[in-house]
């Protein structure tokens, strides 16, 4: 089954949202509610702020569910050069920042860049990645 991808476009920027990757950290709409409002349809309003502000907020997305593309052909890289950082989110996932390779039980590998959220609660239906299920089971 193909991954769902939604795009919201302005003149120079395309905001990309992958709902299956979203862990509902709420950083997007708590940080920039003029653009990200889950109570409205569409929930992304690219005219709510300037492109620079939108890009800065998207860079804070812990799951990588939000990304952006520039329409002028400029390459956007979200890779971090050298450092990896591991953060244990209180009551939530294990956050790994940086470039990593995830080796799966079947031997396949997936390259991840910027930030990856790993499930700690065991309830995710997208293991080893977090899908936000920790909120439904009051994981601590």
C-alpha positions as CSV (number, residue, x, y, z in Angstrom):
1,X,0.0,0.0,0.0
2,X,1.4,3.4,-0.9
3,X,2.2,5.9,1.8
4,X,-0.3,8.8,2.0
5,X,1.3,12.2,1.2
6,X,-0.5,15.5,1.2
7,X,0.9,18.8,-0.2
8,X,-0.1,22.3,0.6
9,X,1.3,24.9,-1.8
10,X,2.1,28.6,-1.8
11,X,3.9,30.4,-4.6
12,X,7.4,29.3,-3.6
13,X,6.9,26.6,-1.0
14,X,5.2,23.2,-0.8
15,X,4.4,21.9,2.6
16,X,4.5,18.1,2.6
17,X,2.6,16.1,5.3
18,X,2.8,12.3,5.7
19,X,-0.1,11.5,8.1
20,X,1.1,7.9,8.9
21,X,4.4,9.3,10.3
22,X,2.7,11.9,12.5
23,X,3.1,11.2,16.2
24,X,0.8,14.1,17.2
25,X,3.4,15.9,19.2
26,X,1.4,19.1,18.6
27,X,4.6,21.1,18.1
28,X,3.3,22.3,14.7
29,X,0.1,24.0,15.7
30,X,1.2,25.0,19.2
31,X,4.2,26.7,17.6
32,X,2.5,28.2,14.5
33,X,-1.3,28.0,14.8
34,X,-1.7,30.6,12.0
35,X,-0.4,27.9,9.6
36,X,-1.2,24.6,11.3
37,X,-4.7,24.2,12.7
38,X,-6.1,20.7,13.1
39,X,-9.7,22.1,13.6
40,X,-9.8,23.5,10.0
41,X,-9.8,22.0,6.6
42,X,-7.4,22.1,5.0
43,X,-5.5,22.0,8.3
44,X,-2.4,23.6,6.7
45,X,-2.7,27.3,5.6
46,X,0.5,28.2,3.8
47,X,-0.6,31.9,3.6
48,X,-0.7,32.1,7.4
49,X,3.0,33.0,7.7
50,X,6.0,33.7,5.5
51,X,8.0,30.9,4.0
52,X,11.0,31.3,6.4
53,X,8.7,31.0,9.5
54,X,6.9,28.0,8.1
55,X,10.2,26.2,7.3
56,X,11.6,26.9,10.8
57,X,8.5,25.4,12.4
58,X,8.6,22.4,10.1
59,X,12.2,21.8,11.1
60,X,10.9,21.3,14.7
61,X,8.6,18.4,13.7
62,X,9.9,15.4,15.8
63,X,8.6,12.6,13.5
64,X,9.5,14.0,10.1
65,X,5.8,13.9,9.1
66,X,6.1,17.5,8.0
67,X,8.6,18.5,5.4
68,X,8.9,21.2,2.7
69,X,10.0,21.6,-0.9
70,X,11.1,24.8,-2.5
71,X,9.4,25.4,-5.9
72,X,12.3,27.4,-7.4
73,X,14.3,24.2,-7.9
74,X,16.6,24.9,-5.0
75,X,17.6,21.7,-3.3
76,X,16.4,21.3,0.3
77,X,18.4,19.0,2.4
78,X,17.3,18.0,5.8
79,X,20.4,16.0,6.7
80,X,22.5,16.7,9.7
81,X,26.2,16.3,8.9
82,X,27.9,14.4,11.8
83,X,26.3,14.4,15.1
84,X,23.5,12.1,16.4
85,X,21.6,13.0,19.5
86,X,19.3,10.6,21.5
87,X,16.6,12.1,23.6
88,X,14.1,10.3,25.8
89,X,10.8,12.2,25.6
90,X,8.9,12.2,28.9
91,X,5.9,9.9,28.4
92,X,6.7,9.5,24.8
93,X,9.1,8.2,22.2
94,X,12.9,7.9,22.0
95,X,13.9,10.7,19.7
96,X,17.1,10.3,17.6
97,X,18.4,13.4,15.8
98,X,20.8,13.0,12.9
99,X,21.6,10.6,10.1
100,X,21.0,7.0,11.0
101,X,20.3,3.7,9.3
102,X,17.6,1.5,10.9
103,X,18.3,-2.2,10.4
104,X,14.9,-4.1,10.5
105,X,14.4,-7.7,11.7
106,X,14.0,-8.9,8.1
107,X,17.4,-7.6,7.1
108,X,16.2,-4.5,5.3
109,X,17.6,-1.1,6.0
110,X,16.0,2.4,6.1
111,X,18.0,5.6,6.0
112,X,16.6,8.3,8.3
113,X,17.6,12.0,8.4
114,X,17.0,14.9,10.7
115,X,14.8,13.2,13.4
116,X,13.4,9.8,14.0
117,X,10.9,8.9,16.8
118,X,11.1,5.3,18.1
119,X,8.4,3.7,20.1
120,X,9.1,3.1,23.8
121,X,5.6,2.1,25.0
122,X,5.1,-1.0,22.8
123,X,1.7,0.1,21.6
124,X,2.7,1.5,18.2
125,X,1.2,-0.1,15.1
126,X,4.2,1.2,13.1
127,X,7.0,-0.4,15.1
128,X,9.8,0.4,15.6
129,X,8.6,3.9,15.0
130,X,6.2,5.9,17.2
131,X,2.7,6.5,16.0
132,X,1.5,8.5,19.0
133,X,-0.2,5.5,20.7
134,X,1.5,6.3,24.0
135,X,-1.0,9.1,24.5
136,X,-3.9,6.6,24.4
137,X,-2.4,4.3,27.0
138,X,-1.1,6.9,29.4
139,X,2.5,5.7,29.0
140,X,5.0,7.1,31.5
